[in-house]
Amino acid sequence: MNGSAEGYIEFFVYVIGMGIVIFLLSMLLKEKRIILPLITCLLSFLFILTSFFVTDGWQGLGLLFIGACALLASILNILLMAGTTWYKSKNEKE
């Protein structure tokens, strides 16, 4: 495999893995499923800000990577849950 593609594959594997974990844990909450992705989104913003301001030099790059993966996974989960809720409400009206 080409060496330049390893970082992209790792990024998408982490995003998919975190997304599945967030989705499965949020399905345990019956009525307020959107709370866990919102909390994850806020925590990922905290990781990203911490990576810029608290650490020195290149040390914050790992926190930025984790924060970006968690942010993308939580945004995808929010969109997925909003879409399924919209689809269910559209089918119930018909």
C-alpha positions as CSV (number, residue, x, y, z in Angstrom):
1,M,0.0,0.0,0.0
2,N,1.2,3.5,-0.7
3,G,2.6,5.2,2.4
4,S,0.6,8.4,1.9
5,A,-2.8,6.6,2.1
6,E,-2.2,5.2,5.6
7,G,-3.1,8.4,7.4
8,Y,-6.4,8.8,5.5
9,I,-7.3,5.2,6.1
10,E,-6.5,5.5,9.8
11,F,-8.5,8.7,10.1
12,F,-11.6,7.2,8.5
13,V,-11.3,4.0,10.5
14,Y,-11.2,6.0,13.7
15,V,-14.2,8.1,12.6
16,I,-16.3,5.1,11.7
17,G,-15.3,3.3,14.9
18,M,-16.1,6.3,17.1
19,G,-19.3,6.9,15.1
20,I,-20.5,3.3,15.7
21,V,-19.7,3.5,19.4
22,I,-21.5,6.9,19.8
23,F,-24.5,5.6,17.8
24,L,-24.8,2.4,19.8
25,L,-24.5,4.2,23.2
26,S,-27.0,6.8,22.1
27,M,-29.5,4.1,21.2
28,L,-29.6,3.1,24.8
29,L,-31.2,6.4,25.6
30,K,-34.8,6.1,24.6
31,E,-36.2,9.6,24.4
32,K,-33.1,11.8,24.4
33,R,-30.8,10.1,21.8
34,I,-29.3,13.4,20.6
35,I,-27.7,14.2,24.0
36,L,-24.7,11.9,23.6
37,P,-23.6,13.1,20.2
38,L,-23.9,16.7,21.4
39,I,-21.8,16.0,24.4
40,T,-19.2,14.3,22.2
41,C,-19.2,17.3,19.9
42,L,-18.6,19.7,22.8
43,L,-15.8,17.5,24.1
44,S,-14.2,17.3,20.7
45,F,-14.1,21.1,20.5
46,L,-12.4,21.1,23.9
47,F,-9.8,18.6,22.6
48,I,-9.2,20.8,19.6
49,L,-8.8,24.0,21.6
50,T,-6.6,22.2,24.1
51,S,-4.3,21.0,21.2
52,F,-3.8,24.6,20.1
53,F,-3.4,26.5,23.3
54,V,-2.1,24.2,26.1
55,T,0.5,22.1,24.5
56,D,3.9,23.1,23.1
57,G,5.0,22.5,19.5
58,W,4.0,19.3,17.8
59,Q,2.7,17.7,21.0
60,G,-0.9,18.8,20.4
61,L,-1.1,17.0,17.1
62,G,-2.5,13.8,18.7
63,L,-5.2,15.7,20.5
64,L,-6.1,17.5,17.3
65,F,-6.4,14.2,15.5
66,I,-8.6,12.7,18.2
67,G,-10.7,15.8,18.4
68,A,-11.2,16.0,14.7
69,C,-12.2,12.3,14.5
70,A,-14.7,12.7,17.4
71,L,-16.1,15.9,15.9
72,L,-16.7,14.4,12.5
73,A,-18.2,11.2,14.1
74,S,-20.5,13.2,16.3
75,I,-21.7,15.5,13.5
76,L,-22.4,12.4,11.3
77,N,-24.4,10.9,14.1
78,I,-26.4,14.1,14.7
79,L,-27.2,14.2,11.0
80,L,-28.1,10.5,11.0
81,M,-30.4,10.8,13.9
82,A,-32.1,13.9,12.5
83,G,-32.6,12.2,9.2
84,T,-34.1,9.1,10.7
85,T,-36.4,11.2,12.9
86,W,-37.5,13.3,9.9
87,Y,-38.1,10.1,7.8
88,K,-40.2,8.5,10.6
89,S,-42.3,11.6,11.1
90,K,-42.8,11.9,7.3
91,N,-44.0,8.3,7.1
92,E,-46.3,8.6,10.1
93,K,-48.1,11.6,8.5
94,E,-48.9,9.6,5.4
